[in-house]
Amino acid sequence: MNGRFPEDAYRRKVVSFDVPSACLGRPVTVRVFLPPGDADAEARRALPAVYAQDGQHVFQYGRAATLAHALIAEGVLRPFRLVGIEVNLATRLDEYHPEGRRNAAYRCFFFEELLPAAEARYPVPPSGLRRIAAGDSLGGTVSFDLALDRPDLFQGVISLSTAFVPALLRRLQATKPEAIRHLRVFQYVGTEETAVQTRLGTLDILAMNREGRRLLEANGVDVRYVERPGAHTWGAWQKILPESLRHFFGS
């Protein structure tokens, strides 16, 4: 960035709509950041999409729309759309954890209901960089699971302090390298994340990420791995967001 936001940086465009879900048994609110020049939904130009879990937090605490708009307006990033999938905090663990009792329902929702609804409105390109899964903590966990479910649909993952729980590590160990070596991963973890209090107990997220990186690279995945001082908070993730987006969309 050039040290200041462009004059129109805060005129970013975010739209929202609900996706009815038979898989989850409830509607899910989706927020979409539209880049400069894309405010007219009728234009329907094909652009890559970042599908972010914990959507309301990505927009509110991550300031993702404001940051992305400024970087695109300055020419630092190529245009893309950010699709934030709002989470029900009461069911987050059950939906995002690989062994959660609603995890299969969430993955059903994502592939069978969310993607068709979102891409009917905002299409992605037919080839090249099309979709990136993004998430923090357990949101990163389910993002990897989605990319492993359908590696044909995804070209990358933005991983912010992902909880590489044993079920995900086992899946990475069992994955055939030829299925995922095309993926690019931006993986961040804070060096202070050695005793993170979660509903799963106290987790060493730093050690988990080091092991996750080892398994990804053993499968031939291109990993941009970043360890920096930081806790398991949106304060740290907001700071790393611009770098993660430049990794995929840098002009």
C-alpha positions in Angstrom: 0.0 0.0 0.0 1.1 3.6 -0.5 0.6 4.7 3.1 -2.9 6.0 2.7 -6.3 4.7 1.6 -7.5 6.1 -1.7 -10.3 8.6 -1.5 -13.1 6.1 -2.2 -11.7 3.2 -0.1 -14.6 3.2 2.3 -17.2 3.2 -0.4 -17.0 -0.6 -0.6 -20.0 -2.6 -1.7 -21.3 -5.5 0.4 -24.5 -7.3 -0.4 -26.2 -10.0 1.6 -28.8 -12.7 0.9 -30.2 -15.8 2.6 -29.6 -19.3 1.3 -32.4 -21.6 2.4 -30.9 -24.9 3.5 -32.6 -28.2 3.7 -29.2 -29.8 4.7 -29.0 -27.6 7.9 -32.7 -27.0 8.4 -32.3 -23.2 8.6 -31.5 -20.3 6.3 -27.9 -19.1 6.2 -27.0 -15.5 5.6 -24.2 -14.8 3.2 -22.4 -11.5 2.7 -20.6 -10.8 -0.5 -17.9 -8.1 -1.0 -18.1 -6.7 -4.5 -14.8 -5.2 -5.7 -14.5 -1.7 -7.4 -16.3 -1.8 -10.7 -18.5 -4.7 -9.7 -21.2 -2.9 -7.9 -23.7 -3.6 -10.6 -24.8 -7.2 -9.9 -26.3 -7.4 -13.4 -22.8 -7.3 -14.9 -22.2 -10.8 -13.7 -18.5 -10.8 -14.7 -16.7 -14.0 -13.8 -14.2 -13.4 -10.9 -12.4 -15.7 -8.4 -14.2 -16.1 -5.1 -12.8 -16.5 -1.5 -15.3 -18.5 0.5 -14.8 -17.5 4.1 -16.2 -19.3 7.2 -17.2 -17.3 10.2 -18.4 -14.7 7.7 -19.8 -12.1 10.0 -16.5 -12.0 11.9 -14.4 -11.8 8.8 -16.3 -8.6 7.8 -16.6 -7.1 11.3 -13.4 -8.0 13.1 -11.2 -8.7 10.1 -12.4 -5.6 8.2 -11.9 -7.7 5.2 -14.2 -5.7 2.8 -12.5 -2.4 3.7 -9.0 -3.8 3.4 -9.8 -5.6 0.1 -11.5 -2.6 -1.5 -8.6 -0.3 -0.6 -6.0 -2.8 -2.0 -7.9 -3.4 -5.2 -8.6 0.3 -5.7 -4.8 1.0 -5.3 -4.0 -1.7 -7.9 -2.2 -3.9 -5.3 -4.7 -6.7 -5.8 -6.5 -8.0 -8.8 -10.3 -8.0 -8.3 -12.0 -10.9 -6.6 -15.2 -11.4 -4.5 -15.3 -12.4 -0.9 -18.2 -14.6 0.2 -18.6 -14.6 3.9 -20.8 -17.5 5.2 -22.3 -16.5 8.5 -22.0 -19.0 11.3 -24.5 -20.0 14.1 -22.2 -19.9 17.1 -24.4 -22.3 19.0 -23.7 -25.0 16.4 -20.3 -23.9 15.1 -18.3 -26.8 16.8 -20.8 -29.4 15.5 -20.7 -28.0 12.0 -17.0 -27.2 11.6 -15.3 -30.1 13.5 -14.7 -33.1 11.2 -16.3 -35.3 13.9 -19.1 -33.0 14.7 -22.6 -34.4 14.5 -23.6 -31.6 12.0 -20.4 -31.6 10.0 -21.8 -33.7 7.2 -24.9 -31.4 7.0 -22.6 -28.4 6.8 -20.6 -29.9 3.9 -23.9 -30.8 2.2 -25.0 -27.2 2.6 -21.8 -25.8 1.2 -21.6 -27.9 -2.0 -25.3 -28.5 -2.8 -26.9 -25.3 -1.7 -24.4 -22.5 -1.1 -22.2 -22.8 -4.2 -25.1 -23.0 -6.7 -26.9 -20.1 -5.0 -23.8 -17.8 -4.8 -22.4 -18.6 -8.3 -25.8 -18.2 -10.0 -25.5 -14.6 -8.9 -21.7 -14.1 -9.0 -20.0 -16.6 -11.4 -16.4 -17.7 -11.1 -14.1 -18.2 -14.1 -14.3 -21.6 -15.9 -10.6 -22.3 -15.4 -7.5 -20.9 -13.6 -7.9 -19.4 -10.1 -11.6 -19.9 -9.3 -12.2 -20.6 -5.6 -10.3 -20.3 -2.3 -11.5 -21.6 1.0 -10.7 -19.5 4.0 -11.1 -19.8 7.7 -9.7 -19.2 11.2 -9.3 -21.8 13.9 -12.1 -24.4 13.3 -13.1 -22.4 10.3 -9.7 -23.3 8.9 -10.3 -26.9 9.8 -13.5 -27.1 7.8 -12.0 -25.1 5.0 -9.3 -27.8 4.5 -12.0 -30.5 4.7 -14.0 -28.8 2.0 -10.9 -28.5 -0.2 -10.1 -32.2 0.4 -13.7 -33.2 -0.4 -13.6 -31.4 -3.8 -10.0 -30.6 -4.8 -11.4 -30.2 -8.3 -13.3 -27.1 -7.2 -10.6 -25.3 -5.1 -7.2 -23.9 -6.0 -6.2 -22.6 -2.6 -6.8 -22.3 1.1 -6.2 -19.3 3.4 -5.5 -20.9 6.8 -5.5 -18.6 9.8 -4.4 -20.4 13.0 -6.2 -23.5 11.8 -7.0 -26.2 14.4 -5.3 -29.2 12.8 -7.3 -31.6 15.0 -6.4 -35.3 14.9 -9.2 -36.2 12.4 -7.8 -33.6 9.9 -4.2 -34.7 10.4 -5.3 -38.3 9.8 -7.1 -37.3 6.6 -4.0 -35.4 5.4 -1.9 -38.5 6.1 -4.3 -40.6 4.0 -4.6 -38.2 1.1 -3.0 -39.1 -2.2 -0.5 -36.4 -3.2 -1.8 -36.3 -6.8 -5.2 -35.2 -5.6 -4.0 -32.0 -3.9 -0.6 -31.1 -5.1 -2.2 -28.4 -7.2 -3.4 -26.5 -4.1 -1.7 -23.4 -2.9 -1.9 -22.7 0.8 -1.3 -19.5 2.8 -0.8 -20.7 6.4 -0.4 -18.3 9.3 0.0 -19.1 13.0 1.0 -17.0 16.0 3.9 -18.0 18.1 1.9 -17.2 21.2 -0.7 -19.9 20.3 0.8 -22.6 22.5 -2.0 -23.0 25.1 -5.3 -21.8 23.4 -8.4 -22.3 25.5 -11.2 -23.8 23.4 -14.3 -25.9 23.7 -12.1 -28.9 22.8 -9.8 -28.1 25.7 -6.4 -26.4 25.7 -4.8 -26.7 22.3 -1.2 -26.1 21.1 -2.3 -24.5 17.9 1.4 -23.6 17.0 2.4 -27.3 17.2 -0.7 -28.3 15.3 0.2 -26.0 12.5 3.8 -27.1 12.3 2.5 -30.7 11.9 -0.1 -29.6 9.4 2.5 -27.9 7.3 4.7 -31.0 7.4 1.9 -33.1 6.0 0.8 -30.6 3.4 4.3 -30.3 2.1 4.8 -34.0 2.2 1.9 -34.2 -0.2 3.5 -31.7 -2.6 1.3 -28.8 -1.6 2.8 -25.3 -2.2 2.6 -23.8 1.3 3.5 -20.2 2.2 4.0 -20.6 5.9 4.1 -17.6 8.3 4.9 -17.7 12.0 4.8 -14.4 13.8 4.2 -13.1 17.3 0.5 -13.1 17.9 -2.3 -14.7 19.9 -5.4 -16.6 18.8 -7.5 -13.5 18.0 -8.9 -11.4 15.2 -6.4 -8.7 16.1 -3.7 -10.9 14.8 -5.7 -12.3 11.8 -6.7 -8.8 10.6 -3.1 -7.8 10.4 -2.2 -10.9 8.2 -5.2 -10.7 5.9 -3.7 -8.3 3.4 -0.6 -10.5 3.0 -2.8 -13.6 2.6 -4.8 -11.9 -0.1 -1.7 -10.7 -1.9 -0.4 -14.2 -2.0 -3.3 -15.1 -4.3 -4.3 -11.9 -6.0 -1.2 -9.7 -6.0 -1.0 -7.7 -9.2 
